[in-house]
Amino acid sequence: MNKNEAAKTILKTQYNQQPINENGEAFAPSNIALCKYWGKRNLELNLPITSSLSISLGDKGAHTSIEVIDSHQDKIYLNNIPVANTDKFAHRITKFLDPFRTTKKLAFAINTKSNIPIGSGVASSACGFAALTKALNNLFGWNLTDTELSILARLGSGSACRSLWHGFVKWEAGIQDDGMDSYATKLNYNWPDLRIGLLLISDATKPISSTNAMLRTVNTSSFYKLWPQQVAHDLVQIEHALQIKDFQKLGETAELNALAMHATMLTSNPPILYSTPKTIEYMHKVWQLRQQGLGVYFTQDAGPNLKLLFLEQDLKKIQNTWQDIIIITNEHKS
Ligand code: PMV
């Protein structure tokens, strides 16, 4: 099955129907995995080898608007600034939109307004594709369910299927070849005191995309065969920690999960290392603070930046250590 067929399966009789509105817009929060998605069983449909679990980043994310235009090609804007169609960012959006063009000539203008750095491992593609999927749903008037939107968002970027909700979200890997059982759902846990701190070490574009890094890891790392077991264990631990609000268990499991993911990358051939000296320095700082009794843990995605996990009660101490840390609360306006 390809992306086109997947879109057809979801849209059913609405496939190939004209947009009912002149434009559509939507916001989607960014998300950070506490138990990571690393490795695809299907490259075309972004089907994962394992399930994963994330927390959304409140008001940090993407607001996307889309409209039909009279042009021979799409017009892509990032934060109101035009992006060349040859650019990777624009190319990914255009490719994602292809299954939804009712005629080959249908072109769109898309503006993604993001309040997080693009391409730096702060899940910009996750919120971008989730917001675009919701905006498309509004433009075409599809009235899709959250599950269906999650499946469509996954076609843009795997982790985007988790960005349709606020709070904690789990993406079930599924087993079907067509991916119709591979989507995310919102978990009913609440943790108002939980804080995330973004330590932006660099907003430079990643040296290797997460897709290529996953491919290389799955194909060459001898450690990768341990990854599914690690995830199965960590998912149980994290859900249990969320249930009983055991912060230490949550933090320890999330940090070790991220380190295990990076260990599979380090043992790939050629090796993949997203960390910079500053990343390592901050890791040591986190471990040092923990030894001094502070409840702080980190997680890291496909980039050099660290995301800290801590509780509101320790906010001042964290801010004293890292003055430029960006604090995320789970709360959101909508
Ligand atoms: O959705 P992608 O292809 O950008 O991959 C995301 C991979 C990680 O951010 C490293 C892990 C995750 O689960 O979000």
Residues whose N, C-alpha, C, O or C-beta is under 5 A from the ligand:
A	BS01	PMV	A33 C35 K36 Y37 S52 S125 S157 G158 S159 A160 S210 T211 D301 A302
